[in-house]
Amino acid sequence: MATTPNVKLLVLCSFLGFLSVQVHGQDFYEKLSKKLCRCLEREKIETSDKMPLCYEQILFGNMEEIKKHYQVASLNEIDAEALGSKVAAQLLKHCDYALKVLAKQEKRE
């Protein structure tokens, strides 16, 4: 059975729409991770135990953007652990400072 051009176009548009959402989401977490990285550097955080201080600053400083991204009225409606995991994954990709802190801490332990 031959696929009609309309079906191909629909599949292509659907794929591009999905890809666009994925890229936008990744940009969102990357942006937060870069802000987190700058905070870690600025505050001279040297152990992972103190990293949550910057994470909280970033969370509350970007509250409106986070609520808009998740389409919620309150941060209580967001799975903070999942958000933290996504930001942490981007942090490890883009923040040499955080990697150095974690590496130093690993050597001490």
C-alpha positions as CSV (number, residue, x, y, z in Angstrom):
1,M,0.0,0.0,0.0
2,A,1.5,3.4,-1.0
3,T,1.8,6.1,1.6
4,T,0.1,9.3,0.5
5,P,2.1,12.6,0.6
6,N,-0.3,13.9,3.3
7,V,0.5,11.1,5.6
8,K,4.2,11.6,5.1
9,L,3.8,15.3,5.7
10,L,1.8,14.6,8.9
11,V,4.5,12.2,10.2
12,L,7.2,14.7,9.4
13,C,5.4,17.6,11.1
14,S,4.7,15.4,14.2
15,F,8.3,14.4,14.4
16,L,9.6,18.0,14.1
17,G,7.1,19.2,16.7
18,F,8.3,16.5,19.1
19,L,11.9,17.3,18.4
20,S,11.2,21.0,19.0
21,V,9.7,20.3,22.4
22,Q,12.6,18.1,23.4
23,V,15.2,20.7,22.4
24,H,13.2,23.4,24.2
25,G,13.2,21.3,27.3
26,Q,16.9,20.6,27.1
27,D,17.6,24.3,26.7
28,F,15.6,25.0,29.8
29,Y,17.5,22.6,31.9
30,E,20.8,23.7,30.4
31,K,20.0,27.3,31.2
32,L,19.3,26.4,34.8
33,S,22.4,24.3,35.1
34,K,24.6,27.2,33.7
35,K,23.0,29.5,36.3
36,L,23.8,26.9,39.0
37,C,27.3,26.6,37.8
38,R,27.8,30.4,38.0
39,C,26.4,30.3,41.6
40,L,28.8,27.5,42.6
41,E,31.7,29.5,41.3
42,R,30.6,32.7,42.8
43,E,30.0,31.2,46.2
44,K,33.2,29.1,45.9
45,I,31.3,25.9,46.8
46,E,33.9,23.2,47.5
47,T,31.8,20.2,48.6
48,S,28.7,18.6,47.2
49,D,27.0,19.1,50.6
50,K,26.9,22.8,50.0
51,M,25.6,22.6,46.4
52,P,22.0,22.6,47.4
53,L,22.3,26.2,48.7
54,C,22.9,27.3,45.1
55,Y,20.3,24.9,43.8
56,E,17.7,26.6,46.1
57,Q,18.8,30.0,45.0
58,I,18.3,29.0,41.3
59,L,15.0,27.4,42.0
60,F,13.5,30.4,43.8
61,G,15.2,32.9,41.5
62,N,13.6,31.3,38.5
63,M,10.3,30.3,40.0
64,E,8.1,31.9,37.4
65,E,10.0,30.5,34.5
66,I,9.9,27.0,36.1
67,K,6.2,27.2,36.7
68,K,5.6,28.4,33.1
69,H,7.8,25.5,31.8
70,Y,5.9,22.9,33.8
71,Q,2.6,24.7,33.3
72,V,1.8,24.7,37.0
73,A,0.6,27.3,39.5
74,S,2.9,26.3,42.3
75,L,6.4,24.7,42.7
76,N,4.7,22.1,45.0
77,E,3.1,20.6,41.9
78,I,6.6,19.8,40.4
79,D,8.6,16.7,41.1
80,A,11.6,18.5,42.5
81,E,13.8,15.4,42.5
82,A,13.2,14.9,38.8
83,L,13.9,18.6,38.1
84,G,17.1,18.3,40.1
85,S,18.2,15.2,38.2
86,K,17.7,16.9,34.9
87,V,19.5,20.0,36.0
88,A,22.3,17.9,37.5
89,A,22.7,16.0,34.2
90,Q,23.2,19.2,32.3
91,L,25.5,20.6,35.1
92,L,27.8,17.6,34.6
93,K,27.9,18.3,30.9
94,H,28.5,22.0,31.0
95,C,30.2,22.9,34.3
96,D,33.9,22.1,34.7
97,Y,33.8,23.7,38.1
98,A,31.2,21.3,39.5
99,L,33.2,18.3,38.0
100,K,36.4,19.6,39.8
101,V,34.5,19.9,43.1
102,L,33.2,16.4,42.8
103,A,36.5,15.0,41.8
104,K,38.3,16.7,44.7
105,Q,35.7,15.4,47.1
106,E,36.0,11.9,45.7
107,K,39.8,11.9,46.3
108,R,39.2,13.0,49.9
109,E,36.8,10.2,50.6
